[in-house]
Amino acid sequence: MNILILNGSPKGKNSITLQTVEYLKILFPEHTYEILHVGQRIRSLENDFSEARQALERAELILFSYPVYTFLVPAQLHRFIELIRENGVDLSGKFASQISTSKHFYDTTAHRFISDSCQDLKLRYIRGLSADMEDILTKKGQKEARSFFRFLLWNMQNGFYETGLVRNNETTFHPVIASDVRETTVKDKLHTALVTDYDPSAPPQELVAMIRRFEKRLPGTCEQINLHEFPFQGGCMGCFHCASDGACVYKDGFDSFLRQHINSADAVIFAFTIRDHSMGYRFKLYDDRQFCNGHRTVTMGKPVGYLVDGELAAEENLRTLIEARAQVGGNYLAGVATDQNDPDAEIDRLVKTVVYAVRNRYTQPQNFYGVGGLKIFRDLIYQMQGLMKEDHRFYKEHGFYDFPQKKKGRIAGMYLVSALMNNETLRKKIKIDMTDGMMMAYRKVIEQAEKEYDREKAAPKEPGSEKAAQKE
């Protein structure tokens, strides 16, 4: 497959984001990679777009690679997208995705800009990777990059992509499927909890039909949990009792209900009809009553999905809530199927994505919603640890107290860099050395990946090793 990387960084080869691409090139050598440094060469491309046109036309997958600058992509990449339109390049039907690096400050709006632009260009967009600047230097970040790329290839093989929002509101926020989707044979049996809230005496036919389709297509068991039938004694009173010793003051069995039916599942699906711009009163009651779970994110790592009856395209706030809900909880949002366009195809795609996420333990790095939400809770619980004892214990166990001021070596290093840069004699030299110094750690990762790949290639393969590697 021909993959075109559009490097939007003005630093060209010294782009930190590009190092993730270089890392992936080593691990997936069966593809052809072409890098176009659009951020560094934007002026020359404005004068002559022929090279870029040819590269775009050759590509089967277009991968946008960039650092997040002030809420969006760098201006140079923004201009390149304008040039694609101005030069009338037809990209219809090609696949596209993105890789960004930042400190997660509004990476959400940057990614949305690229996904909307891909929709305008009639590209088949697949959700991208939003990484911290230093993620690729860690084992966890390297694994997330590998998992993302495998998932990207899996989506392409199955013809899965996302439309985003269609501005005439005729279709909605949902993924669609190409007509040539291949059936996926799944041997593993899953246990999925499907949480809904409809009144059994007057069930909404559209939602019930979606639920039945999902249950029929899912390999394994699907336990339907109707909140309408749960004997809630009342809503959360904000008493903080659960934050202190882990138990709710209500005696209606909600705590054990969560552990036995929700937390034990491999995946959780929420099915609802839109009411008053929300999921409805009972879902809010459900969320409020798991106040402690909201802090402790006890289901993190589990994929979640949604079956939605109603015009989700018109509900911007609800769409944001759905994504933020998954991000703060540490859950992979496997998809949102609605009844507005082709619900059968959307549900089939949701089922396959949930199965893939469970089998491959697929997760994505948190974006601005998840990182920002966690840090707010982190600071709050640290300050209130005397009251919120169970939350404090949970945060310590999971290493959430990663306060920046604990990185004493980095802080000292920044003081040293500042002192050197303020020396007029050394300033020009330091600018060059700073770039090289920043890249040293990333180059070591690339070199190590090359060595490991060469060793694996030379070593004799054991039976079953390829299958095991795919699951990793």
C-alpha positions as CSV (number, residue, x, y, z in Angstrom):
1,M,0.0,0.0,0.0
2,N,1.2,3.5,-0.8
3,I,1.1,5.7,2.2
4,L,1.7,9.5,1.9
5,I,2.7,11.3,5.1
6,L,1.9,15.0,5.0
7,N,4.4,16.4,7.6
8,G,2.8,19.7,8.7
9,S,5.6,20.7,11.1
10,P,7.8,23.6,10.0
11,K,10.8,21.7,11.5
12,G,10.7,19.2,8.6
13,K,12.8,16.1,9.5
14,N,13.3,17.3,13.0
15,S,9.6,17.1,13.8
16,I,8.9,15.3,17.0
17,T,5.6,14.0,15.6
18,L,7.4,12.6,12.5
19,Q,9.4,10.3,14.8
20,T,6.3,8.3,15.5
21,V,5.9,7.8,11.8
22,E,9.5,6.8,11.5
23,Y,9.0,4.3,14.2
24,L,6.0,2.8,12.5
25,K,7.8,2.6,9.2
26,I,10.3,0.2,10.7
27,L,7.6,-2.1,12.2
28,F,5.4,-2.2,9.1
29,P,7.9,-2.4,6.3
30,E,5.5,-4.1,3.9
31,H,4.1,-0.7,2.9
32,T,5.6,2.0,0.7
33,Y,6.0,5.3,2.5
34,E,6.4,8.8,1.0
35,I,7.0,11.9,3.2
36,L,6.1,15.3,1.9
37,H,7.4,18.1,4.2
38,V,4.5,20.5,3.5
39,G,5.1,22.6,6.7
40,Q,8.7,23.3,5.8
41,R,8.1,23.8,2.0
42,I,4.8,25.6,1.9
43,R,6.2,28.6,0.0
44,S,7.7,26.5,-2.8
45,L,4.5,24.4,-3.0
46,E,2.5,27.6,-3.4
47,N,4.6,28.3,-6.5
48,D,4.5,24.8,-7.9
49,F,2.0,22.2,-6.7
50,S,2.8,19.5,-9.3
51,E,5.0,17.4,-7.0
52,A,2.3,17.4,-4.2
53,R,-0.4,16.6,-6.7
54,Q,1.4,13.6,-8.0
55,A,2.2,12.3,-4.5
56,L,-1.5,12.8,-3.5
57,E,-2.7,10.9,-6.6
58,R,-0.3,8.0,-5.9
59,A,-1.4,7.6,-2.3
60,E,-3.9,5.0,-1.0
61,L,-3.6,6.3,2.5
62,I,-3.0,10.0,3.4
63,L,-1.6,10.4,6.9
64,F,-1.5,14.0,8.4
65,S,1.4,14.4,10.8
66,Y,1.7,17.6,12.8
67,P,2.2,19.2,16.2
68,V,-0.8,21.0,17.6
69,Y,-0.3,24.8,17.4
70,T,-2.7,27.1,19.3
71,F,-5.9,25.0,19.2
72,L,-5.4,23.8,15.6
73,V,-2.9,22.5,13.0
74,P,0.1,24.7,12.1
75,A,-0.7,27.5,9.7
76,Q,1.5,25.9,7.0
77,L,-0.6,22.7,7.0
78,H,-3.7,24.7,7.0
79,R,-2.5,26.5,3.9
80,F,-1.6,23.2,2.3
81,I,-5.2,21.9,2.7
82,E,-6.3,25.2,1.0
83,L,-3.9,24.4,-1.9
84,I,-5.4,21.0,-2.4
85,R,-8.8,22.6,-3.0
86,E,-7.4,25.5,-5.1
87,N,-5.6,23.0,-7.4
88,G,-8.7,20.8,-7.7
89,V,-7.0,17.6,-6.6
90,D,-9.6,14.8,-6.5
91,L,-9.0,12.6,-3.5
92,S,-12.4,10.9,-3.5
93,G,-12.4,7.4,-2.0
94,K,-8.9,7.5,-0.6
95,F,-8.4,6.7,3.1
96,A,-7.0,9.3,5.5
97,S,-6.0,9.5,9.2
98,Q,-3.8,11.7,11.4
99,I,-1.1,11.6,14.0
100,S,-0.5,14.6,16.3
101,T,1.7,15.4,19.3
102,S,1.0,18.0,21.9
103,K,0.4,18.3,25.6
104,H,-3.3,17.6,24.9
105,F,-4.3,21.2,25.0
106,Y,-7.2,21.3,22.5
107,D,-6.0,18.4,20.5
108,T,-9.7,17.7,20.1
109,T,-10.3,20.8,18.0
110,A,-7.2,20.2,15.9
111,H,-8.3,16.6,15.1
112,R,-11.8,17.8,14.4
113,F,-10.4,20.3,11.9
114,I,-8.6,17.6,10.0
115,S,-11.6,15.2,10.1
116,D,-13.9,17.9,8.7
117,S,-11.4,18.8,6.1
118,C,-11.1,15.1,5.0
119,Q,-14.9,15.0,4.7
120,D,-14.8,18.1,2.5
121,L,-12.2,16.4,0.3
122,K,-14.4,13.2,0.1
123,L,-11.7,11.2,1.9
124,R,-12.6,8.1,3.9
125,Y,-11.4,9.3,7.3
126,I,-10.4,7.0,10.1
127,R,-9.9,8.4,13.6
128,G,-6.3,9.3,14.4
129,L,-3.7,9.1,17.2
130,S,-3.4,12.0,19.6
131,A,-0.1,11.5,21.5
132,D,1.8,13.4,24.1
133,M,5.1,14.8,22.8
134,E,7.1,12.2,24.8
135,D,4.8,9.2,24.4
136,I,7.0,7.6,21.7
137,L,9.9,7.6,24.2
138,T,8.0,5.2,26.5
139,K,7.1,1.6,26.1
140,K,3.4,2.5,26.7
141,G,3.5,5.1,24.0
142,Q,5.2,2.8,21.5
143,K,2.6,0.1,22.1
144,E,-0.2,2.7,21.6
145,A,1.4,3.8,18.3
146,R,1.6,0.1,17.1
147,S,-2.0,-0.6,18.2
148,F,-3.2,2.5,16.4
149,F,-1.6,1.6,13.2
150,R,-2.9,-2.0,13.3
151,F,-6.4,-0.7,14.0
152,L,-6.0,1.8,11.1
153,L,-5.1,-1.1,8.7
154,W,-7.9,-3.2,10.1
155,N,-10.4,-0.4,9.4
156,M,-9.2,-0.1,5.8
157,Q,-9.3,-3.9,5.2
158,N,-13.0,-3.8,6.4
159,G,-13.9,-0.6,4.6
160,F,-14.7,1.2,7.8
161,Y,-14.5,5.0,8.0
162,E,-16.3,7.9,9.6
163,T,-18.4,10.7,8.0
164,G,-18.4,13.2,10.8
165,L,-21.2,15.7,10.7
166,V,-23.1,16.5,7.5
167,R,-24.2,20.1,7.6
168,N,-27.6,19.6,6.1
169,N,-28.6,17.4,9.0
170,E,-29.9,14.7,6.6
171,T,-27.3,12.2,8.0
172,T,-25.7,12.2,11.4
173,F,-22.6,11.7,13.5
174,H,-21.9,8.1,12.7
175,P,-19.5,5.8,11.0
176,V,-20.6,4.3,7.6
177,I,-19.5,1.2,5.9
178,A,-18.3,0.7,2.3
179,S,-20.5,-1.8,0.3
180,D,-17.7,-4.4,0.0
181,V,-17.4,-5.1,3.8
182,R,-16.0,-8.6,4.6
183,E,-17.5,-10.7,7.3
184,T,-15.3,-11.2,10.3
185,T,-15.3,-14.7,11.9
186,V,-15.0,-14.4,15.7
187,K,-14.3,-17.4,17.8
188,D,-13.9,-15.7,21.1
189,K,-17.1,-15.5,23.1
190,L,-17.7,-12.1,24.8
191,H,-19.9,-11.0,27.6
192,T,-21.4,-7.6,26.9
193,A,-23.6,-5.5,29.2
194,L,-26.3,-3.5,27.3
195,V,-27.7,-0.7,29.5
196,T,-31.0,0.8,28.4
197,D,-33.9,2.7,30.0
198,Y,-37.0,2.3,28.0
199,D,-40.5,1.5,29.5
200,P,-41.3,-2.1,28.7
201,S,-45.0,-1.3,28.6
202,A,-44.5,1.2,25.8
203,P,-41.1,0.3,24.1
204,P,-39.8,2.6,21.4
205,Q,-39.9,0.3,18.3
206,E,-36.8,1.9,16.6
207,L,-34.6,1.5,19.7
208,V,-35.9,-2.1,20.4
209,A,-35.1,-3.1,16.7
210,M,-31.6,-1.7,17.1
211,I,-31.0,-3.6,20.3
212,R,-32.2,-6.8,18.8
213,R,-30.0,-6.4,15.8
214,F,-27.0,-5.8,18.0
215,E,-27.8,-8.8,20.2
216,K,-28.2,-11.0,17.1
217,R,-24.9,-10.0,15.5
218,L,-22.8,-10.1,18.7
219,P,-20.7,-13.3,19.3
220,G,-21.2,-14.3,22.9
221,T,-23.7,-13.2,25.5
222,C,-25.4,-9.8,25.7
223,E,-27.0,-9.1,29.1
224,Q,-29.7,-6.5,28.7
225,I,-30.0,-4.2,31.8
226,N,-33.0,-2.0,31.9
227,L,-32.7,0.9,34.3
228,H,-36.4,1.4,34.1
229,E,-36.8,-1.7,36.2
230,F,-34.1,-1.1,38.8
231,P,-35.5,-0.1,42.3
232,F,-33.6,3.1,42.8
233,Q,-34.3,4.5,46.3
234,G,-33.2,8.0,45.1
235,G,-30.6,10.1,43.4
236,C,-27.1,10.9,44.6
237,M,-27.2,13.3,47.7
238,G,-23.5,14.4,47.4
239,C,-22.8,13.1,50.9
240,F,-19.3,11.8,50.0
241,H,-19.9,8.6,52.0
242,C,-18.9,6.4,49.1
243,A,-15.7,8.5,48.6
244,S,-14.7,7.8,52.2
245,D,-15.3,4.0,52.6
246,G,-16.6,3.0,49.2
247,A,-20.2,2.2,50.2
248,C,-23.3,4.1,49.3
249,V,-25.7,5.2,52.1
250,Y,-28.7,3.8,50.0
251,K,-29.5,0.1,50.6
252,D,-31.0,-0.6,47.2
253,G,-28.2,-2.8,46.1
254,F,-26.8,-0.5,43.4
255,D,-23.2,-1.1,44.4
256,S,-23.4,-4.8,44.0
257,F,-25.5,-4.3,40.8
258,L,-22.6,-2.4,39.3
259,R,-20.0,-4.9,40.2
260,Q,-21.9,-8.0,39.1
261,H,-23.5,-6.7,35.9
262,I,-21.5,-3.8,34.6
263,N,-18.0,-3.9,35.9
264,S,-17.6,-7.6,35.1
265,A,-18.6,-7.3,31.5
266,D,-16.0,-7.2,28.6
267,A,-17.7,-4.2,27.0
268,V,-20.6,-1.9,27.8
269,I,-23.2,-0.6,25.3
270,F,-25.6,2.2,26.2
271,A,-28.9,2.3,24.3
272,F,-31.3,5.2,24.6
273,T,-33.8,7.5,22.9
274,I,-32.8,11.2,22.9
275,R,-34.9,13.1,25.4
276,D,-34.6,16.8,26.3
277,H,-31.2,17.0,24.6
278,S,-29.8,14.2,26.8
279,M,-29.8,10.5,27.4
280,G,-32.8,11.0,29.7
281,Y,-33.5,11.2,33.5
282,R,-32.7,7.5,34.4
283,F,-29.3,7.5,32.7
284,K,-28.5,10.7,34.6
285,L,-29.7,9.0,37.8
286,Y,-27.5,6.0,36.9
287,D,-24.4,8.3,36.3
288,D,-25.0,10.2,39.5
289,R,-25.3,7.1,41.7
290,Q,-21.9,5.8,40.5
291,F,-20.3,9.0,41.8
292,C,-17.4,7.1,43.2
293,N,-16.9,5.2,39.9
294,G,-16.8,8.5,38.1
295,H,-13.7,9.3,40.2
296,R,-12.2,5.9,40.3
297,T,-12.7,5.0,36.6
298,V,-13.1,1.3,37.6
299,T,-14.2,0.3,34.1
300,M,-11.1,1.9,32.4
301,G,-9.8,-0.2,29.5
302,K,-13.3,-1.5,28.6
303,P,-14.7,-0.5,25.2
304,V,-18.0,1.3,25.2
305,G,-20.5,1.9,22.4
306,Y,-23.9,3.6,21.9
307,L,-27.2,2.8,20.1
308,V,-29.0,6.0,19.7
309,D,-32.6,6.6,18.6
310,G,-33.0,10.2,17.5
311,E,-31.4,13.1,15.6
312,L,-27.9,13.0,17.2
313,A,-26.6,15.4,14.4
314,A,-28.6,18.2,16.0
315,E,-27.2,17.6,19.5
316,E,-23.7,19.0,19.6
317,N,-23.6,19.0,23.4
318,L,-24.7,15.4,23.6
319,R,-22.1,14.3,21.1
320,T,-19.4,16.1,23.2
321,L,-20.8,14.4,26.4
322,I,-20.6,10.9,24.8
323,E,-16.9,11.4,23.8
324,A,-16.0,13.1,27.1
325,R,-17.8,10.4,29.1
326,A,-15.6,7.7,27.5
327,Q,-12.4,9.8,27.7
328,V,-12.7,10.6,31.4
329,G,-13.6,7.0,32.2
330,G,-10.6,5.6,30.3
331,N,-12.8,3.8,27.9
332,Y,-12.3,3.3,24.1
333,L,-15.3,4.7,22.3
334,A,-15.9,1.9,19.8
335,G,-18.7,3.7,18.0
336,V,-22.1,5.3,18.0
337,A,-24.9,3.8,15.8
338,T,-28.0,5.8,15.1
339,D,-31.2,5.1,13.3
340,Q,-30.9,8.1,11.0
341,N,-29.3,6.6,7.9
342,D,-28.4,2.9,7.7
343,P,-28.7,1.5,11.3
344,D,-28.1,-2.1,10.2
345,A,-24.8,-1.3,8.7
346,E,-23.8,1.0,11.6
347,I,-24.7,-1.7,14.2
348,D,-22.7,-4.3,12.3
349,R,-19.7,-2.0,12.3
350,L,-20.2,-1.3,16.0
351,V,-20.3,-5.0,16.8
352,K,-17.1,-5.8,14.8
353,T,-15.3,-2.8,16.4
354,V,-16.2,-3.9,19.9
355,V,-15.0,-7.4,19.2
356,Y,-11.7,-6.1,17.8
357,A,-11.2,-3.8,20.8
358,V,-11.9,-6.6,23.3
359,R,-9.8,-9.2,21.6
360,N,-6.8,-6.9,21.0
361,R,-7.3,-4.9,24.2
362,Y,-7.3,-1.8,22.0
363,T,-7.3,1.6,23.7
364,Q,-6.4,5.1,22.5
365,P,-4.4,7.8,24.3
366,Q,-6.6,10.3,26.1
367,N,-7.2,13.6,24.4
368,F,-8.0,17.0,25.9
369,Y,-11.3,15.8,27.4
370,G,-9.7,12.8,29.2
371,V,-6.4,14.4,30.2
372,G,-8.0,17.7,31.4
373,G,-10.8,15.8,33.3
374,L,-8.4,13.5,35.0
375,K,-6.1,16.3,36.2
376,I,-9.1,18.2,37.7
377,F,-10.1,15.1,39.7
378,R,-6.4,14.4,40.5
379,D,-5.9,17.8,42.1
380,L,-9.2,17.8,43.8
381,I,-8.8,14.3,45.4
382,Y,-5.2,15.1,46.4
383,Q,-6.4,18.1,48.3
384,M,-9.4,16.3,49.8
385,Q,-7.6,13.0,50.6
386,G,-8.6,13.2,54.2
387,L,-12.2,13.0,53.3
388,M,-12.1,11.1,50.0
389,K,-10.0,8.2,51.4
390,E,-11.1,5.5,48.9
391,D,-10.5,7.8,46.0
392,H,-7.1,8.8,47.3
393,R,-6.1,5.1,47.6
394,F,-7.3,4.4,44.1
395,Y,-5.3,7.3,42.6
396,K,-2.1,6.3,44.4
397,E,-2.5,2.7,43.3
398,H,-2.9,3.7,39.6
399,G,-0.1,6.3,39.6
400,F,-2.5,9.3,38.8
401,Y,-0.5,11.6,41.1
402,D,1.9,12.6,38.4
403,F,2.3,16.2,39.4
404,P,4.6,18.2,37.1
405,Q,6.5,19.6,40.0
406,K,7.8,16.2,40.8
407,K,9.9,16.2,37.6
408,K,12.8,17.9,39.3
409,G,15.4,16.9,36.7
410,R,13.4,18.5,33.9
411,I,12.8,21.7,35.9
412,A,16.5,22.0,36.6
413,G,17.3,21.4,33.0
414,M,15.0,24.1,31.8
415,Y,16.7,26.6,34.1
416,L,20.0,25.6,32.6
417,V,18.7,26.0,29.1
418,S,17.3,29.4,29.9
419,A,20.6,30.6,31.4
420,L,22.4,29.4,28.2
421,M,20.0,31.1,25.9
422,N,20.3,34.4,27.7
423,N,24.0,34.4,26.9
424,E,24.3,36.4,23.7
425,T,27.6,34.8,22.7
426,L,26.2,31.2,22.8
427,R,22.6,32.0,21.6
428,K,23.0,31.0,17.9
429,K,24.9,27.9,18.7
430,I,22.4,26.9,21.4
431,K,19.5,27.1,19.0
432,I,21.2,24.5,16.8
433,D,22.2,22.3,19.7
434,M,18.8,22.5,21.3
435,T,17.2,21.0,18.2
436,D,19.8,18.3,18.1
437,G,19.5,17.7,21.8
438,M,15.7,17.3,21.6
439,M,16.0,14.8,18.8
440,M,18.6,12.6,20.4
441,A,16.2,10.7,22.6
442,Y,13.8,10.1,19.6
443,R,16.6,8.9,17.4
444,K,17.6,6.3,20.0
445,V,14.1,5.0,19.9
446,I,14.2,4.6,16.1
447,E,17.6,3.0,16.3
448,Q,16.4,0.5,19.0
449,A,13.4,-0.3,16.9
450,E,15.5,-1.0,13.9
451,K,17.8,-3.4,15.9
452,E,14.8,-5.2,17.4
453,Y,13.2,-5.6,14.0
454,D,16.4,-7.0,12.5
455,R,16.7,-9.5,15.4
456,E,13.1,-10.6,15.0
457,K,13.5,-11.0,11.3
458,A,16.6,-13.1,11.7
459,A,15.2,-15.3,14.5
460,P,13.4,-18.6,13.5
461,K,9.7,-18.3,13.9
462,E,8.0,-20.6,16.4
463,P,4.5,-22.0,15.7
464,G,1.8,-19.6,16.6
465,S,4.2,-16.7,17.0
466,E,2.6,-14.6,14.2
467,K,-0.8,-15.0,15.8
468,A,0.5,-14.0,19.2
469,A,2.2,-10.9,17.7
470,Q,-1.0,-9.8,16.1
471,K,-2.8,-9.9,19.5
472,E,0.0,-8.0,21.2
